[in-house]
Amino acid sequence: MMTPKQLLVRSAARNNAEWFAATSRSHELSSEFEAQAWAAPTRTPLHHPAAVTLVTACDPVALAAGPTPLCPAPP
């Protein structure tokens, strides 16, 4: 069971990813959400990330290797 703080952090990460997804769409760039992360397969606008992890168990190496699965399921 997640603590209230963990739920808040997960919600904030999802909100952050939603903003970057909207920014990508406004520049006519595709992106995708999976259970563990959001990522854009092409270059995103200047100063914007190409990926946002949604959970702490996401492996950044697996995320960078993409495109799917973005991150392995947590153990």
C-alpha positions in Angstrom: 0.0 0.0 0.0 1.3 3.4 -0.9 1.6 6.2 1.6 -0.2 9.6 1.0 3.2 11.1 0.2 4.0 8.4 -2.4 0.6 8.9 -4.0 1.3 12.7 -4.2 4.7 12.1 -5.7 3.3 9.7 -8.3 0.5 12.1 -9.1 3.0 15.0 -9.5 5.1 12.9 -11.9 2.1 12.0 -14.0 1.0 15.7 -14.1 4.6 16.6 -15.2 4.5 14.0 -17.9 1.1 15.2 -19.1 2.4 18.7 -19.5 5.4 17.5 -21.6 3.1 15.3 -23.7 0.9 18.4 -24.4 4.0 20.5 -25.3 5.1 17.7 -27.6 1.7 17.6 -29.3 1.7 21.4 -29.7 4.9 20.9 -31.7 3.3 18.1 -33.7 5.6 15.5 -32.1 4.4 12.1 -31.1 4.9 10.6 -27.6 3.6 7.7 -25.6 2.6 6.7 -22.1 3.3 3.3 -20.7 2.8 2.1 -17.1 6.3 3.1 -16.1 7.1 6.2 -18.1 6.2 8.8 -20.8 8.6 9.2 -23.7 9.0 10.9 -27.0 10.8 9.0 -29.7 12.1 12.1 -31.5 13.8 15.3 -30.3 11.6 17.3 -28.0 11.5 21.2 -27.9 14.5 22.9 -26.4 14.8 22.5 -22.6 12.1 19.8 -22.5 12.9 16.2 -21.6 12.5 13.2 -23.9 11.2 11.1 -21.1 9.6 11.3 -17.6 9.6 8.3 -15.3 6.3 7.7 -13.5 7.5 5.3 -10.9 10.7 4.9 -8.8 11.4 1.4 -10.1 11.9 2.6 -13.7 15.4 1.7 -14.9 16.9 4.7 -16.8 19.1 2.5 -18.9 16.0 0.5 -20.1 14.2 3.8 -20.7 17.0 5.2 -22.8 17.2 1.9 -24.8 13.4 2.2 -25.7 11.2 2.3 -27.5 9.1 -0.4 -25.8 8.8 -1.5 -23.2 9.9 1.8 -21.8 10.8 0.3 -18.4 10.5 -3.3 -17.1 7.8 -4.1 -14.6 9.0 -3.8 -11.0 10.1 -7.0 -9.4 
